[in-house]
Amino acid sequence: MGCQSGKPMMPSLLMCVRVHSSTRRCVWVSSRFCSQSPHKHKGDLTLVNRDGMNVVLMKINQILMEKFLKLQDVCRTQLVWLVRELVKSGVIGADGVLMTLMKQIAGGDISNKNLWLAENVLEILVDQREWVLKSGMLVAMSVYTYLRLIVDHGTPNLLSLRQREVDFCIGLLRERFMECFIMGRDLVRLLQNVARIPEMELLWRDLLHNPQTLSPQFTGILQLLTSRTSRKFLACRLTPDMETKLLFMTSRVRFGQQKRYQDWFQRQYLSTAESQSLRCDLIRYICGVVHPSNEVLSSDILPRWAIIGWLLTTCTSNVAASNAKLALFYDWLFFNPEKDSIMNIEPAILVMHHSMKPHPAITATLLDFMCRIIPNFFPPLEGQVRQGVFNSLTFIMEKRVLAHLAPLFDNPKLDRELRSMLRERFPEFCSSPSPPTEVKMEESVPLEMDNHVLDKEDGCYDNTDATFSDDEEELNNKGKKREFKFQQLKETYIDEPADITPFVDQLDETLKERVLQLQKGSSFSFSDTETHCEVMQEIVDLILEEDFDSEQMSTLASCLAELFKSHFRGDVLPEEITEESLEDSVCKPVCLIFRNLCQMQEDNSGFSVLLDLLAELYQKQPKIGYHLLYYLKASKAAAGKMSLYESFAQATALGDLHTCLMMDMKACQEDDVRLLCYLTPSIYSEFPDETLRSGELLNMIVAVIDSAQLQELMCHVMMGNLVMFRKDSVLNILIQSLDWETFEQYSTWQLFLAHSIPLETIIPILQHLKYKEHPEALSCLLLQLRREKPSEEMVKMVLSRPYHQEDQFTTSILRHWAAKHDDLLGEHIKALLIKNNNMPRKRQSLRSSSSKLAQLTLEQMLEHLDSLRLNLSNTKNNFFSQTPILQALQHVQASCDEAHKMRFSDLFSLAEEYEDSSKQPKSRRKAPASSPRSRKGAAPQPCNEEESASSSASEEEDSKPKAPKRKRKCSSAVGSDSD
């Protein structure tokens, strides 16, 4: 957007100002803050405001929390300017907006945008210092934020900014220490990280030795360390987007299916060197803020300890790893059962417990850290730290997070020194009255308790070796994961009347009346579908009215999710698929939202309102995603509107098309395999960038389809309705499939072969295949290669496989080619032999050792050719009688060492008669060059590459006229050699 004059301007900011009157009308003021006259428009906004800017502050908070990452630079500048002006004006509540803006400053990020935001917020805080001092929470929050950011700003080009941050923090800490005291023990942790900065070192000394200089009420560092840090401070160092993603992983993602979410999170926030420091913030947040309910704890949702274990394994710096471990154990050091929560210390013990089998090194390093932190954290307080750790372990056993610690502390997988240290530090916990066994915690503590770990969780995860994302494959062979899946598929539902009592009273009267009409009916069976659709349309019309209060959206979504729960049970796809049955299947009240969305243009204001409603519904009922996909394909009214799903995905809390699509297809896979197959062609054709770039969706499909569904998909491919592979990504997908189950791999290869992709595109996969580990891929490739004429690249890849006597792949395909395409194969082998023979031996050895993939070496080629010779020895095949093969063997024999001559003497003997018959012509033409090889048994003289190449060329010229004759002679030589 811009000014009418065409000059650059800041985009308009739509503000809602409520005017209090008898009619309670809403006035929407479009305030354009131009670069030329922003103050004028701010004055207009102040003039029409009647509620102390409450609605303005609310809308700014909403933009900061939900839309800030999507704002362009000009919009961000405008928003920061407006916040600055609100602070200058002393608007009540502006401190909350400023704290929200401060939350958007990401830790572990020194990008230009993030530095710009940190600098501008700091300027506001410094310039409006007197105003800042009026809010104790703002003082503490700003000190907490910038103490953390100082760690990231240590590079030479950021020293000026860091100095201003240090001065700001020092000033507030010395002037308002008791207001900063509310930060609790994490204030000490943050100060430890910056204590080497000279100004901070002076404050650190006063904190330790002269606490009264900071505040008369401050008695010493122990007072601070025994004070628990509020959740507000732990949460303030994660951006809203990070917080949303973490909460999503801990409440919606199933254990064993977390890898793609972890990969996304790592790419987004943990991929740079600076992001190492962010892991501490994440671990503190998970321990102190994310406290799942009993329902989540007893389900198969991804547990907190698994995320923390993953974060620990991604630390690449020793300093970052130590800080991350300190963040994990920080609440242990001064734990008081009367003040602190079991949920703060539970993740650490469970990380150690569940890592013992698959990752004993992680358990060992954490136990070692726990032992060494006691005397080293702060020697004068060693006794208090020891007591805090002891209290933690005792409380863990009391709450039956673990029934016994002896299996952990005295485990044979730990080294002797560590076990000795544990026995010395914690003798009370190293002896068990019974042999170490996995405790079946069936007698759980009462469910009324919020801060405990359900015993069922421990039993559930003990039965699987899976801990972090790199062990997901182990889950496939464990019964527990399949148990979850089968339980869900066989789950039976009891229809109960929808209970919307907690929500319906929060709606205004008109909307409440319509919602109650939807609720009518016995057990909410929706027998009168047409009537309910009419009511739903009235609700949609109310939502689209201009005076609709958007704050009711979440409440309405809760009501609709409860009312529509029966729509999301059972099969969606009709048993018999016809146009009529498909239209009938989408005539449900919930589909009225989809239909209205399809009928709108994207620039219509109602379009975004309905998307917001769907996004709220999606949070309450995740199945709405694949139901939308089904509607967009099945309904005639939605023809050509599949792209609407992308708008829906961006409107959700995920905000990412790929993640949203994969989640919805996963939910569809678990609920209805027929529907998954029905949607597959449309999903692949409409979203190729999201589906074809990885094997994620393909794996979902082949994991559940049967042979009939596989054949159906193959027919779709061959008819041109479905493309599941493309040349630029098919190789990577096939490589990914090597870890899948046998039927999944065979299905993948069948689908690949249904496409018309040249085999040369995927032939490099041979370098990844091992004959004992990948029989499925090798057998499919073998059948496909036998249909192809050999190209030089194919032969090269086949011969590059390491030679094993039990591995018959290379010999079998070479034998087939030797029978069908002997001339072509002979020319390719000759070219490869000469090319590799001319390469210096040192370079060959370096090449073969520098890569994990198989490399073509001369020795490998000779081994495979010798195996082929033995296989053909009792047949009438004359492959080794061919002139190109004999010339190549002669060329190799002339320059190889004695060891290879002895090892492959039978193979080289095939070329001797050819050599004898070619001596006379070569001696007349170029006697000196041929003389070293004219005497059988004489040691060959070393020659350079040019001499070898010219010798090979001259031999080829001399041999061409007499090729048939030599071929007959050599055939008898093959027979005599085999005898």
N, C-alpha and C positions, 0 to 999 in steps of 0.2 A: 504494500500500500504506500501511497505517497501523497504529497500535497498536490492541489490542483494546478499549482504553478509549474509543476514538474521538477521542482528542486528536491534534493534528498531530504527525507524526513524520517522520523522514528515512527514505526507502525502504530496504528491506533490501538488503544487499550480499552476494551469494553468494560465499563464499570457498572455495577448495579448499586443504586442508592435507594434504600427504602425510605419513603416519606410516611411518617406516622400520621395517620388521619383516620376518620371514621370508616372510610372505605378501604383502608390498608392497601392502597394501590402501590405498585412498583413502578418506579421511573428509571428507565435505562438511559444512561448518559454516555454517549460516545465521545470520549475525551481524546483529542488528538494532540499528543505532545510532540510538536514539531521541533526540529533542531533550531528553528528561528524563534519560536514563541512557546516553549514548554511551560514557562511560568504563568502565562495567560490562561492556558487550559487548566493548569492546576488550580488557579484561582476560581475558574468556573466550577470545577469539581467541588471545591470548598464551599462555594456559594450555594449550590443545590443540596449539599449534604445536610441531613437532619438527624443523623444518629451517631454523631461522633466518629464518622468514618468506619463504623463497624463492618458494614458490608464491603467497603473498599478493602479493608484489611483482610477480610475473609477471602475475597476473590484473589488478592495478591498471594495469600498463603496457598490457595488452591493451585495457582499457576506455578508457584515455586515448588510445590510438592509433586505435581503431576506433569507439568509441561516444560519445566526449565531446560531439560536436556534437548528438547526439540526446538527451543528458541534460537534464532539466528543472532549473530553478534550485535546487530543494531538493536534488536529487541532486548537483549540482555543489558546493554548499556542503558536503555530507556528505563528498564525495570529497576536497576541499581540506583539510577538517578531519582526515581520516584521514591524508593525506600529512604534514600538520603534526605529528601525533602520532608517526608513524613516524620523522620527523626528530628530534623531541625525544628519542625513545627510543634514538637512535643506531643504528638497524637497519642492518646492513651491506647495501649496495645501494640504500639510500633516495636516495642522490645521483642514481642513474640515473632513478628515478621522478620526482624533482624536475626533472631536466632535460627529461624527457618532458612534464611539466606546463608547464614554461616554453615549450616548443615550441608549445603551444596558444595562446600570446599572439600574436595576429596583428599584423603590421606594417600601418601605414596604416589602422588601425581604431580610432576613438575612441568606439565604442558603449559603453553602460553595462556590458554583460556583459564586454567585453574589458578595460575599465578596472578593473573589479572584480577580474578574475583577475590583471592586472598588479600591482595594489596588494597583493593577498593573498600572491602569491608573493614580492614584495619584502619584506613583513613577515616571512615565514619566513626569508628570507636574512639580514635584519638581526638578527632576534631570535636566530637560531642561528649567529651569525657565527663563533664558534670552531669549530663543527662544519663550516661551509663551508670554512674555511681548511685543513682536513685533506685536501680533494680539489682538486688542482691543476686538473683538467679542469672541475670545477664552478665554480671561481673564474673561469677564463677564459670559460666558457660564459655565466655570469651577467653578466659585464662586457660581453661582446659583445652579449648580448640587450638590456640596458638602455641601452647607448650608442646602439643603434639606435632604441629606443623613445623616448628623450629628444626626438628630432626630431619625433615625432608629438604630443608633449605640450606644445606651446608656446602654446596658447590661454590667456587669462587665468584661466579656471576650472580649469585643470589645472596651474597654476604650483606649487602646493603639492606635488603628486605629482612633478612634474619636479625640484623641489629635492631631494626625498628620493632620487630616482634619481641625480641628480648627486653628492650626498654619498656615496652607496653606491659609485658607480664610482670617484670620486676616491680614496676610502679604499683600495680594493683595488688600484688602479693604483699608488699610491704605496707601499703596503706590500708587495705581491706582484707587482712589475712583471714579473719574469722568468717567472712562471707565466702572466701575460697575454701575454708575448712569443710564446707558441706560436700566437697568433691570426694571426701573420704580417702581410703588407702590408695586409690589410683593416682592421686596427686603426687604421692611419693614415687610411684612408678614412673610417672612422666618426668619428674624432676631428676630422677636418677639418669635418665637418658640424655639430659642436657647439662649435667652437673659439671662437665669439663669446660664449659664456656665461662670465662673469667667472672663476669657479673653473676652468673648463676652459681658459681662455686662459692662466692661470698654468702649468697642466700642459703645455700645448702649447709654451709658451716653453722650459720645462725640457727637453722632448723634443728641441727643435731646438738649443738652445744649451748646456744643462747636463745631458747625458744621464747623467752619473755620479751625479747626485743621485737618480735613480730606481733605479739599480742599478749596482754596480761592474762587472758583466759586460756592461753595455749600452754600446756604443761610439758609437752615434749612429743617426740615423733611417735612414741607408742600410742599416744592418744589418737593420733591420726591413723595409724595402721590398724587399730581395732575398730575403726569406723567404716562401715560398709558403704561402697560407692553406689549412688543412686542409679537406677536404670537410665534416667534421662541423660546422664553424662556418657555412659557407655554407648547409648544409641546416637548421640550427637556426632560421633566421628564416622558414621556411615551415611553416605548419601541416601536419599529416599529410594533411588533405584536399587542400590546394593541391598538395602534393608528389605525391599519388596522381594527381590530374588532369593535372599536367604530364608525369609519367612515362607516363601513358596516351597523351597526345597524341603523345609522341615515340617511342612503341613500337607503337601500334596504329592510329592515324589515318592515312589515306592522304593524300598531298599533293594538294590540290585539293578535299578534302572536309572541311577543317578549320573552315569558317566557323561552323557551329552550335556546335562545341565552344568556339571562341573567344568567341562571343556569350554562351554560358552562363558561361564563366569571367569575362568582363567584367561581366556582370550580378551575379555572386556576389561578386566581390572588387575590381573596378576601377571601380565606378560612382560613387564619392564623390570629393569634392575631396581628402580626406585620403589616399585610396589612391594618389595620384600617387607618393608615396615608396616604395610597394611595388614598383614596376617595377624599381628598382635591385636589390632582393633577388631578384626573379625572374630578371633577366639574369645576376647573379652565380651563381645556382644553375645556370642552364642552361649557362653557360660552364665552371664549375668542377666540377659534379657529374654532369650528364647527358652521359655519354660513350658513345654508341651503339656496338654491336658492328659488326664488318665486314659481317655479314649484314644488319643494319638499314640501314647506310650504302649498301649496294648495292641496296636495295629501293626501293619507291615510298612508304615511310613519310615522314610529315611531317618535314622537316629542321629542325635547331635554328635555322638562320639565318632561316627563315620566321617562326618564333614570335617571335624577337627583333625582326625587322622590324615585325611587327604591334604589339609592345609599344611600339616607338619611335613609330609613327604614332598611338598613342592618347594620347601625352603632350600635355596641354593647357596645361601650365605651362612657361615657359622654364627655370626652375630645375630642374624635374623632368626636362626633356629633357637639360639639361647633365649632371645627375647620372647619368642613364641612359647617356649616351654615355661618361662616365668609367667607369662600371661595365663597359661593354663592352670598353673599351680598357685597363682597369687592369692586366691581366697583360702587356700589351705593354711597358709603360713600363720595366720592369726585367727583361725576359725573358732567361732563361739556358737555352739549349738542353739543357744537361746536367742541369738541375734541373726545368725547367718542361715542360709537355706541349703538344704541338701542338694538342690538342683545346681548350685554353683560349683560343687566339688564332684558331682557325679560323672561328668564327661571324662575327667582325667583318669579315674579308676577304670572306667569302661573301655577307654582307648587302650590302656595297658592290658586289660583282661582279654579283649577280643583280638588284640594283635599278637598274642603269644604264639598261636599256632601258625598263622600265615606270615607274620612279620615280627619274629622275636627280637630283631635288632631295634625296632621302635620301642617295644616294651622295655628292653634293656636300657636304652638311653634315657627313657623317662624315669625309670626306677633309680638309675644312677644320679640323675638330676635331683630327684626328690631327696636322696640321701645327702648329697653334697650341698644343697641349698641351706640345710639346717645350720651348719657352722659358718657358712660363708655369706649369707644374706646380710646380716649385720651382727658381728660378733658380740657386742654388748647385750643383744637381745636373743642370744642363741637358745636360752631356756624357754623363752616365750614362743619362739618359732617351733622348737621341738614339741612343746605342748599343743600348739595349733595343729601340727601335722598329726600328732597322736589323737587329738579330738576328732579330726577329719576321718581317720581310719576307723575309730571306734563308732562314730555316727554312721559310717557306711555299712558297718556290720549290723548295727542296731536296726537300720532301715532295710536291711537285707538286700541292698544293692548287690553285694556279694555276701554269701553266707560265711565263707572262710577265705582268708588271705594267704594261707600257707601254700595252696597250689600256685599262687602268683609269685610269692616271695621266695619260695624254695623250689623253683621249677628247674629240672635238669637242663632245659634249653638255655638257661642263664649261665654265664661263666662263673668259675669258682670264686673269684675275687669279689664279684658283685653280690653273690649269695652270702658270702661271709660278711660283707658290709651291711647287708639287710638284716642278718641275724644279730649283728652288733647294735644297729640302730633301733630295730623293732623286734626284740626277742618275743614280745607278747603275741605277735601276729604270725610268727614263723612255725608254730607248732599247731597241729590239728589233732583233735581227739580221734579222728578216723582217717583212713587213707584218702588222698586227694581224689575227689570225684566231682563231676559236674552236678551242681545242686539243682534239683527239680523244684523250683519255687512255686508250689501250688498253694501254699498257705500265705497269701499276700496280706499286707497290712490293709487296714480299712480304706475304702475308696474315698472317704471324705477328705483325706489328706491330699493337699495340692502339691506339696513339695516332697515328692518321693518318686522313686522309680519302680514301676510295677514289676513284680517278680516275673510276670509272664514275659516281660521284655528280655530278661536275662536268659530264660529257657529258650525263647525263640531264637535269639541270636547265637546261643551256644551251639545250636544244631547246624549251623552253617559256618563254613570257614571264611565266608566273604566278609571283608572288612572295608577295603577301599575300592576305588573304581578299577584298579588293575587286577582285582580278584573276582570280577564279576563272572568270569567264565566258570568259576568253581560253583557258583550258584546253580548252574544248569544241571549239575549232577547231584544236587542235594534235594532231599525230599521236602524241605520246608517251603521253598519258593513255589514248588508245584502244588503244595497243599493250599497255599493262598489262592493260586489261580483256580484250582478245581473247586474250592469253596465258593468262589465268586460265581463261577459258571453254574453251579448247582444250587445257588442260593434261592430260597423260596421266600416270597413276600406275602405278608398278610395285609390286606387292604384295611386301612384305618382312616377315619375321617381326618381331613387335613386340619391341623391345629395352627391357626394364625393369630391366636389371641395375643401373644406378646408383641405383635407388629401392627395389627389392624387399627388399634386405637391411636397410633401415631399419624395416621393418614387424615387428610381433611375430609369433611363430611361427604362431599360428592364422590371422591375416589373411594372412600370407605364403603359407601353404598354399593358401588359397582363390584368391588372385591367380594363383598358378602354375597352378592348375587352369584358370583362364580362358585362360591363355597357350597351353595345349596345342592342337594342331591344326596342320596344315600351312598355312603362310602365314597363319594366323589367319583362315580363311575363314568360321568360324562355321557350318559345315555342320550341326552338331548344336545347333541353336538352343535347343531345349528344355533340354538339359543345361546349357548355359551360363547360361540364365535361372535355373535352380535354383541354380547356384553364385553368381550375382549376388545372388539373394535372401538366401543365407546371408551374403554380405558385408554387405548392408544390415542384416540382423539383428544382426551383430556391432557395426556402427556404433551401433545404437540401444541397445546395452547400456550400463548406467550406468557401468561401469568402463572404457569405451572412452577411450583417451588421445587427446584432441582435437589434440595436437601431431602426430599421424600423419596428420591429414586432408589436409594439403598433399601429403605423399608418396603417399598412396593416390590422390589426384586425378591426380598425375603418371602413376602406373601405369595408371589407367583411361583417361586421355586417350590414352596410347600404345596400349593394347589396343583401344580403340574407334575408332581413327582410320579404319578401313575403313567404319564406319557413316556417316561424314560425307562420303563420296565418292559421286558419282553422284546420280541422281534419288531423291528421297524419296517423292514422290507417285506412286502406281501409274499405269500407262499407262491402264488402264480403272478408273474410280472406282466401286466398289461397296462395300456394307457389309463384305463378306468381304475384299476386297482392302485396304480401309483397316485393318481389324483385323489382317490379316497384316503390314502395313507397320509397325505399332507393337509387334510381338512381337520386340523386340530386347533384349539384356541391359541396354543403357543406359536403355531405357524402364521397367525395373523401378524405378529411382529415381523417375521421374515417377509411376508407379502408386502406390507407397507414399506418396508425398507427397499424392496425391489422396485417399487413404483415411484420412488423419489429420485431426484437428481442429487449428486454428491454435494453440490453447492447449496442445497436446500438446508435451512437451519434445522428442520426436523430430522434430517438424516443423521446428524451428529447426536441429537437427543436420543433417537432410537438405538444408535450404537452404544451410547452410554448405558442405556437400560440393558442391552444384551451383555455388555461388559460386567455389569453388576450381577446379572443372572448367572454369568459364567463363573463368577467367584462362588456362588451358592450351589450351582449345579454344573459341573464340568462337562457333562454329556451334551450340553446345548451346542457345543462346537461341532461335533460330527452330525448332529441333527440339522444344523444349518447347512452343512455340506450336502446332506441328503436332499434337503428341500431345494437347494440351488440346482441339483441335477434332476430331481424327479418332477418338479412342478413345471407346467407349461408357462406359468406366469413369471418364472425365473430364468427362462431360456436366455442364454448368453450373459448371465449375470454372475457367473462364478467368481469374478474378480471382486465381488462384494466381500467375500471371505477375507481378503487381504485387509480391507478397511476394518473389518471386525477384529482381526488379529492385532492390528496396530492400536485399536481402542482398548484392548484388554490390559490388565496389569503387566502381562508379559511384554507387550509392545513389540514383539518380534514374530514375523510370519513363520519362519522355519520352526522355531520352538513351539509355537501354538499349533501348527499343523501336525507336527510329530506327536504332540501330546494327544490331540484329538484322534488321530489315526490309531494311536496306541489304545485309547479308551474304546474305540470302535472294535479293534481287534479282540479285546477282552470280552466285549459284550455280544458281538454279532459278526461272525466270520463271513457269512453270506453278504452282509452289507459292506464289509471291507472289500470284498472282491467286486461288488457292484460299483463302488466308488473309485476303485483303483484306476480305470482308464481316464476318468475325468480329472482326477488329482494329478496324474502324471502329465496329462496334456495341458492343463491350466497352470500348473506350477512347476515347470521343468527345472528351473534353477534351484528349487528347494528339494526336489525329489531325485534328480539325476546326479547331483554332485557327490552324494554319499550313498552308502548301502543301508542307511538306517531304516527307511520305509520298506525297502526290499526284504530286509531281514524280518520285519514284522509280518510281512505277507507270507513268505515261505515257511515261517515257523508254525503257521496254523492251518494252511490250506491242505486239502486232501488231493488225491490224484485227479479226481474229476475237475476240481477247481483249477488245478494246474493246467490241465488240458484246455479248459475254457480260456484261461489267460493267454496261453500259447496261440489259440485261435484268434483272439483279439489282436495279438502282435502281428500275426501273418496277414490279417485283414487290414492292417494299417490303422486300427483304432487305438493302439497302445504302443508306446515306445518307452521301454524301461532301461535302456542303455544308450549311451552315445559315446562316440569314439574317444572324446577327451577325458572321460572319467571311468570307462568300463574296466580298464586294467586295475585301477585302485579299488573298485568295488569287488572285483573277483578276488583280489588279494585279501580284502577284508573278510570275504566269505570263507576263507580257509579255516577260520576258527569256529565255524558254525557246525551244527549237527549234520549227520550224513544225509538225511533226506532233504534238509534245507540246502545243502550244497548241490545235490543232484537236481533239485528243482531250479536252483539258480542257473545251473549250466543248461538245463533244458530251455529255460526262458531266453538265455543268451543265444543259443543255437537257433531259436525261432527268428532272431533278428538277422539282418543281412550285413553284419559287420565283418570285414575281412579278418581272417585269423592272424595276419601279421600284426594287427593292433594289440592283441593280447598275448602273443607268443613270448614276450619277455617275462611272463609269469613263471615260465619254466625255471628261472633263476631262483624263485622262492620256494619251489616244491621239493619236499623230501619224501623219498619213496615210502618210509614207514609212517609218516605223519599225514600225508596228503594223498591217500589212494583215490579219493573221489575225484579230485581235480585231474590227477594223472590219467585215470581211466577215461574221463570225458575228453581230455585233450588227445589221447592216443587215437580214439575213434574219429575225432575230427581231422587229425593230421593225416590219417590214412586216405582221406578223401581229397587231399590237396597235393598239387605238384610241389616238390620241394624248391623253395627259394634259398638263396645263399644265407639270408638272415635266419630262416627256419633251421637250416642245417647247423648253423653256428650255435643257435640256442640249444638245440638237441645235444650237440657234442659238448657244450659247456657244462653239462650236468656232471657232478663228481662221479667217478667210476666206483661202483660197488658190485661185487659179484652177484648179490641177490637182486639188484635193481636191473630189471630186464627192459625198462622203458626205452632207452636209447637203442639197444640192440634190436628190439622188435620193430621199431619204426624204420630204422635203417634197413633192416632186412626187407620190409615191405617196399620201401622206395627202391631198393636194389633190384627187386623183381619187376617193378612197374615202370620205374624211371631211371634205369641204370646210367644212361649217358649223362643226364642232367645232374644226378647225384655225384657221379664221378667228377664232373667239371667243378662243382661246388667244393667237394672235398679237396681237390687238387689246389684250388685257389686258397682255401683256408690253411692247408698244410704249408704251402710255400710262404704265405703271409706271416704265419706264426713262427715258422722256422727262421725267417729273416730277422725277427725281433730278437734283440739281445736277451740272453737267458736271465740276466739280472733284472731287466725291466719286466720280464714275465713273472718272476717270483715276487717282485714288489707289487705288481698289479694284482696278483692272486691273493696276496696277504693283506692288502690295504682295503679290501671291500668284503663285507659280509656276504654279498651275492656271489654266485658262482661265476668264475671267469674262464674263458677259453684259453687253455694252455696246450702246448705241443704234446706234453706227456698225456693229458687227458684224451686228446684226439687219437693218439697211438693206442691207448688202452681200449677205447671204444672200437677202433678198427680191428684190433687183434681179437676182441670178443666177437665181432661180426665175422671175421675170417674163420674162427672156430665153428661158429653157427652155420656157416655156408659150406664147411669142408666136406660134408657128406651129401651135398646136393649138386645139381648140374648147373648151378648159377655161375656165370663167368664174370661176375662183377670185378674181381681182382685181376682179371685179364686185360682190363681196359688200359689203353695207353696213358690217359691222364693220371690214373691211380699209380701206375708203375713209375711214371716220371716223377710224381710227387714223392713217392717212397724213396726213389733213387736220390732225389734232391735232399731229402731229410737225412738219409743215411750218410751222405757225403760230409755233412757238417755236424752231426750229433756226436756225443762223447761215447766212450767205450761201454759205459754202464748201460746206456740206452740201446746200443747195438746188441749187447748180450741179452738184455731183457726182452727185446722185440726182434730177436734174430730170425724167428720163423716168419714174422711179417716182412722183414727186409729181404728174406731169401726169395720172395716172390718176384723181386725186381732184378735178381742176379742174371737170369737168362736174358732179360731185356737189355741189361747192361752189357753182357758179353756180345750180343748180336749188334749192339750199336757202337762197339769199340772201333771197328775198322773204319766206318765213315767218319767218325770224329777224329781219328788219328791223321787221316789225310787232310782234314780241313783245318784242325786246330789242335795239333798234337800236344803242345805244352799244357793246354787247359784241361785235356781229358786224361792225361797220363796219371795223375794221382789216383783216379778212380778206376783205371784200367786193370790194376793188379788186385785180384781178390785177396782180401785179408790185410793189405797194406794200410797202415794208418793214414787217414786223410790229412792233408795239410790244411791249416786254418785259412779261411778265405773271408773276405768282407762281403757286405750285402750286395754290392754292385757285381762282384764276380759270380755270386750265387745266382743272381737274377739273370745275367747274361748267359751263364752256363745252362740254366733251365730253358732259356729261349732257344739256344742253339740245339739243345737236345730235342726240343719240340719240333723244330724245323726238320731235323734229320729224320725224325721218326715218322713224319706224316705219310710219305709214300709207301712205307712198308708196314703200316699199322695192322692190316688184317693178318699178315703172316705172323707177326710177333704175338698177336692175340691167340692164335692157335697153339703156338709153342708154349706160351705161358699157361695155357689151360692144363697142359700135362704137368707143368711144374706145380700147380696147385694140388693136383692129385698126389704127386709124389711127396709133397711136403706134409700132407695130412697123414699119409702112411707112416 
